[in-house]
Amino acid sequence: MSSESFDKDNAYTLVQNTTYISTNHHNRSIARIFNFKAAQVTTIAREWISGSAGNTLHSQLDVHNFSEIDSKDEIREMHKKLVELGGTPPAIDDILPQSAAKPKVAALGAK
């Protein structure tokens, strides 16, 4: 079973939380933090394991600039979601210039 939520952290940051709950004492969560002012996404993955010997927590953190992400569609979707939640991030075209977001395709027969 999983659940997902979106939270406005501040005017330019959206947090996407996904939690996966299992019945065998093993739970996972992923938080993706989209900072539109810094043009970065931070991913924090956590895994909790409960057992007779105690609890264990594993975490992993990754930070990527938007320019390093191949698909800009997700960035655009998260920008839209932040605006829907009342955020006021920089304009998406300022963060992802059209030339960088959509590669130009040469016309057939062009030299």
N, C-alpha and C positions, 0 to 999 in steps of 0.2 A: 504494500500500500504506500502511496506517496501523496504529498501535498505540496502546493506551490503558492507562494505569496510574493507580492511586489510592494516595496515600501520606498517612499521618498525620504532619503536621508537628509538632504538639503536641497537647495534650489537647482543644483546641477548634478546630483548623484542619485542613482536608482539602485536599490538592492533587490536582487531576485533570489529568493530562498526556496530551495527544494529539499524536502525531508523524505527519506525512505525509511519506513518502519517495518521491521520484520518481527516474527514471533519467536525467533531463536536467539534472543539477547544480542542481536547484531543490528545496529542502526547506523544510517549514513545521512549526511546532509551536505549540500553544496550551496554555497553563497557566491553569487556573481555580482560584483560591485562595478557598475558602469559610471565612471566619473567623466562627464562630458566637458568639464573645464580642463582637465589634464589629458583628455583623449586617451584614457586607459581603462582597461577592464581587469579587475583583480578577481581571481577565482580561489576560494578557500574550500577545500574538501576535508570533511571530518568523518571519522568512522569510530563508533563506540562499540566495544565488545564487553559484555558483562558475563562473568563466569564465577565459578565457585572460588577461584583464586583472587577475585577482585575485578576491577574495571580497568580497561585499557582504552586510551584515546590515541588515535593516529591522525595527524593533520598534514596537509600539503597546501602550499601557497604558490600561486603563479600570477605574475603581472605581465600584461601585454599592452603595447601601444595599439591604438585602433589601426594604425598603418600596417601592423603585422598580421592582422586578421584578414583572411582571404574573402570571406563573405561579409559584405557590408550590410546585407539585409537585416541581420539580427541587431546590429548597432542602430539602424534606422527604426526598427520596431521598438527597441528599448527607449530610444529618444522620445518616440510618440507616447509610450506608456508613461514616462516621467512627466510629460506635458499634461497628459490626462489626469495625473495625480496632483497637479498644481505646481509642478516644477517649472523653472524658467532657465533652462540650459541655453548655451550659445546655439545659434541657428545651425541646423544639421549640415547645411551647405558650407558653413564656415569650418566645421569640424571635418567633414568629408567632402572636399571640393569635387565637383562633378567629374572633372578629368581623372581624379584618383579613384572615384567610386565606380565609374562606368568606363571600362576600356573602350577606346575607339576601334572600330572595325573598318578596315580599308574597303573601299567600294570595289566591286568586281571590275576588272579591266583597267583599273587605275594604274598609272605608272609612276 
